[in-house]
Amino acid sequence: MNPLTETELQGLSDYPFDRIASVICYSLGTSVAELSARHGMGHLPRGSNDCLSKLRAEAWWMMRQIKRHGEPISYPEIARVFNTRHTTVLEGVKRYERERAGTGATP
């Protein structure tokens, strides 16, 4: 699967938030349910939590790239779709942006 391009992401702007999340997750080869699962699930193979965490942050970042009425989708709206706190989404998006920029340093 390939992540969506900026043009493809903007094409989703009129969709309901749940549908946007589903399309983004599908493009990443996962599902909203899988990314919404809680951390520390014992049945996952070693390293899966890190992998899911990175996919989760990428999906959240992609949702933030979509503009509705000139504004990105809010952190609380993304958090609602993925059944988590908005501060968790904010931290994940910032971490993903640092990794994209090539700096793993924390502010």
NORHU-V38873 format. One record per pair of residues at least 24 apart in sequence whose C-alpha atoms are under 10 Angstrom apart, sorted by the first residue. I is the first residue (numbers start at 0). J is the second residue. If there is no record, write none. Layout:
BEGIN
i=I j=J
i=I j=J
END
This chain:
BEGIN
i=0 j=24
i=0 j=25
i=0 j=26
i=0 j=27
i=0 j=28
i=0 j=29
i=1 j=25
i=1 j=26
i=1 j=27
i=1 j=28
i=2 j=26
i=2 j=27
i=2 j=28
i=2 j=57
i=2 j=58
i=2 j=61
i=3 j=27
i=3 j=61
i=4 j=61
i=5 j=61
i=5 j=64
i=5 j=65
i=6 j=65
i=7 j=65
i=8 j=61
i=8 j=62
i=8 j=63
i=8 j=64
i=8 j=65
i=8 j=66
i=9 j=62
i=9 j=64
i=9 j=65
i=9 j=66
i=9 j=67
i=10 j=65
i=10 j=66
i=11 j=62
i=11 j=65
i=11 j=66
i=11 j=67
i=12 j=62
i=12 j=64
i=12 j=65
i=12 j=66
i=12 j=67
i=12 j=68
i=12 j=71
i=12 j=72
i=13 j=65
i=13 j=66
i=13 j=67
i=16 j=62
i=16 j=72
i=16 j=76
i=16 j=77
i=16 j=79
i=16 j=80
i=17 j=76
i=17 j=77
i=17 j=79
i=17 j=80
i=17 j=81
i=18 j=80
i=19 j=58
i=19 j=61
i=19 j=62
i=19 j=65
i=19 j=77
i=19 j=80
i=20 j=58
i=20 j=59
i=20 j=61
i=20 j=62
i=20 j=77
i=20 j=80
i=20 j=81
i=21 j=58
i=21 j=80
i=22 j=58
i=23 j=57
i=23 j=58
i=23 j=59
i=23 j=61
i=23 j=62
i=24 j=54
i=24 j=55
i=24 j=57
i=24 j=58
i=24 j=59
i=24 j=61
i=25 j=58
i=26 j=58
i=27 j=54
i=27 j=55
i=27 j=57
i=27 j=58
i=28 j=54
i=29 j=54
i=29 j=55
i=29 j=58
i=30 j=55
i=31 j=55
i=31 j=58
i=31 j=80
i=31 j=81
i=31 j=82
i=32 j=80
i=32 j=81
i=32 j=82
i=33 j=81
i=34 j=58
i=34 j=81
i=34 j=82
i=35 j=78
i=35 j=80
i=35 j=81
i=35 j=82
i=35 j=83
i=36 j=81
i=36 j=82
i=36 j=83
i=37 j=82
i=37 j=83
i=52 j=91
i=52 j=95
i=53 j=91
i=53 j=92
i=53 j=94
i=53 j=95
i=53 j=98
i=54 j=91
i=54 j=95
i=55 j=81
i=55 j=88
i=55 j=91
i=55 j=92
i=55 j=95
i=56 j=87
i=56 j=88
i=56 j=89
i=56 j=90
i=56 j=91
i=56 j=92
i=56 j=93
i=56 j=94
i=56 j=95
i=56 j=96
i=57 j=91
i=57 j=92
i=57 j=94
i=57 j=95
i=57 j=96
i=57 j=99
i=58 j=88
i=58 j=91
i=58 j=92
i=58 j=95
i=59 j=88
i=59 j=89
i=59 j=91
i=59 j=92
i=59 j=95
i=60 j=88
i=60 j=89
i=60 j=91
i=60 j=92
i=60 j=93
i=60 j=94
i=60 j=95
i=60 j=96
i=61 j=92
i=62 j=92
i=63 j=92
END
